[in-house]
């Protein structure tokens, strides 16, 4: 094989620190700590702190987390019997209950689209960020809300392709308040 056809390897960055066992342990401890176990995605501030603890670059820390959510975190979640969501959208049961209750509440069931002010309040109450909130509502209007609407249509004897009347919505609000 000629030298022209050999793949060229990138030379390692001489300024990058080596990944020591101590640095690895710091990163594993952070990822598997109770406060980060449900969402092992360090913020930029977290990365800065981890850089100081480990001597690693921001890029090294980002790559380490990307690789090791699969190697260490997902098996730990499986071991604990918890669902691992590698997209960073794992929300606590409390947060999911809050969001479901909001979506299916009497005042929101007919229109499960939070206003900008309601989004701020939901984020303050749950600790989730705007991206998580938008993704959760986008996904769960299909998974939860749409299913609930179909159940209501069956309950009221309304065909699947018809809309619920104002009277149906009022009955639903009264029923949900019980």
N, C-alpha and C positions, 0 to 999 in steps of 0.2 A: 504494500500500500504506500503510495507516495505521500510526502509530507503535506502536499496541497489538499489531500482529501481527508486528513486527520482533523477531527473537530478541535477547535482551539478552546482551551480552558482559560477561564478568567483567573488572573492572579489574585490571591487573597489581599484584602485591604490591610496594609501593614499597620494602620492606625487602629484597626478593630481589635478589641480585647478578645482573648481566648475565652471560650465558655468553660469555666472551671466547675468542679463539682459544687463548690460553695454558691456560685452564681446560679447554677441550675436549681439548687435547693431553695434559694430565695424565690425564684420564679415559681417553682412548684408550690411552695408554701402560700404564696399570694393566690395562685389559681385555685387551690383546694381549700382556702380558708372559708369559714362559714359565711362571711360577708360577701365573698365573690363567687361562691360555688354555683349560684343560680345564674350568674352573668359574668363569665370569666373573660371579660373584654376590658382591659385597662384603658382608662382615659389618658389623655395627653399628660395630665398632672401625675397620674399613677406611673406612667412610663418614665417621666422625669425622675420621680422618686426611685424607681427600680434601677434607672441608669446609675444613680448615686450609690445604691447598695451593691450593684453587681459589677460596675465598671464597663458594662456593655453599651453599645450605641443604641439609639432609638430603633434603627432598622433591625439590629440583631434581636432586640426585645420583641418587636412586632413579628418578625419571622418565627421566633421561638414560640410565641403564643399561637400563631397560626398553625404550626406543626403539632404542638403539644396539646391543643384542645382535642385532637383526635387520639393521640398516644396515651395521655394521662387522664384528661378530664372526662371524656366520654366513657371509658371503662369504669371510672369512679362513679359516674352517674348510674351506669348499669348495675354496679355492685350495690348501690344504695336503692335500686329499684325506682329510679326517677328517670323521666324522659329527658334525654339530652337533645337540645336543639342547637345545632352547630351554626345557626344563622344569627345567634346572639339575641334571640327574641324570647328566651325562656323567662317567663314571668312567674312570680310567686303565686301560690294558690289564692292568697288574700287579694292580690292585685287583679287576678282573673275574675274572682268573685265580684269585686268592686265594679269592674268593667261590664260584666254580664248584667249585674243588677242595674247599672246605669242604662245600658242599651234596652233592657226589657222593662224599664220602669214605666209607670202610667204616663208620665210626661214626655217620654222619649220613644216609646215603642212605635208610634206612627212615623216618626222622623228620626232615625238613629244616627244623625250626623251632628256631632257636637259643634257648637259655635266656637269662634276663636276664644271667647271668654270662658266657655265651658272646658275647652281643651286645657287652658291654663290651670283651671281649678282641678281637673282630673290629674294633670301632671303633678300639681302640688300635693294632692291627696295620696297619690300612689308612688311618686318618686320615679316614674318612667319618663323617658324623654319624648320629644315630639315625634321622632321617627318611629319609635316603638308604638306610640299611641295611634298614629296614622296607619301603620301596618296592621295593628290588632283590629281596628275598626274595619279596615278594608277586607281583611280575611274573614272576620266574624259576622259581618253583615251577610255573608254567604253561608257560613257554617251554622250560626246560631239564629240570627234574626230571620233569615229566609225560612228556616225550618219552623220556627215559632209561628210565622205568618201562615204557613201551610197548615199547621195544626189548628190555628184559629179559623181558617177557612173551612176546614173539615168540621170543626165544632159548630159553626154557624150555618153549615150547608151551602157555602158559597163555592162556586166552581173555581178550579185552580187558576184559570186565566182571568177571572173577574176580580175587581177591586172590592175591598171591604167598604161598607157604607159608613157614614158618620155615626149611625146608630150602633153598628158593630164595634167601632172604635170606642164609643162611650161605654158599651158593655164590657169591653176589654179593660179599659181603664178602671172601671168599678171592680171588676174581677181581680185585677192585679193589686188593688189597694187592700183587698181582704187579707 
